[in-house]
Amino acid sequence: MGFGSYDESEQQQQTADDEDDVEAVNVHENDHDGQLSFESDASTDELVSQLGSMKDDEDETEE
C-alpha cells in the first residue's frame, strides 16, 4: 500500500461500527414561530465600525 491509501473493507467496517453508536438528533425539537425586532440609536456605520473593532480585538487575542 502506498502513502495515503487504505483498505476499503476496513473503512466500510468502521463506518458500520460508527453508525451503531450514533443517537438521532431532532433538529426541530426547539423550533419557534414568532418575530424578532429591535431598535437601535446607532447608525449602520457605527455598528459596522464596532464590529470591525471587535474582530480586530479577536484577531489580536488569537495571535
N, C-alpha and C positions, 0 to 999 in steps of 0.2 A: 504494500500500500504506500502511495506517495503522501507527501505532506498535505494535510487538509482533506484527505479522503476518509471515508468511513464505511463501515459495513452497514448496508441499508437494512438488513434484518435487525441489527441492534437498534437502529434509530426507530424502526416501527415498534419494536418491543418496548422501548422507553416511552413512546407516545401512548401506547395502550396502557402501560402501568400508570402514567400520569393521569389519564382520564378517569381511572377508578377513584383517585383521591380528591378530585375536584368537586366542590359543592356548587350547586347552581346559585346564581345571583339574580335576584329580581330587581331589574333596573327601574321598574315602575313603582317600587314599594313606597317611595317618598315623592311621587308626582303631586304637584299642587296646581290648581287652577286659580288664577287671580291676576291682579295687576300690580305693578310696582311703579311708583313715581317719586321724584324728589325735586326739590327746588334748591338752587344754589345762587348765592350772590356773586360768585366768582365767574369771570368770563372764561370762555373756551381757551383763550391764550394763557390765562393764569393757570388753569387746570393742566394744560399741556406742559407748561413750564415746570409746574410742581411735579408732574410725572417724570419729566426728564431729570430733575434733581434726585428723585427717589431712585431712578435707575442708575444714576451716577454713583450714589451712595452704595447701592447694592454691588456695583462693579468693583468699587474700592475695597469692600469687605471680602470679596472673593479672592482677591489677589494676595 
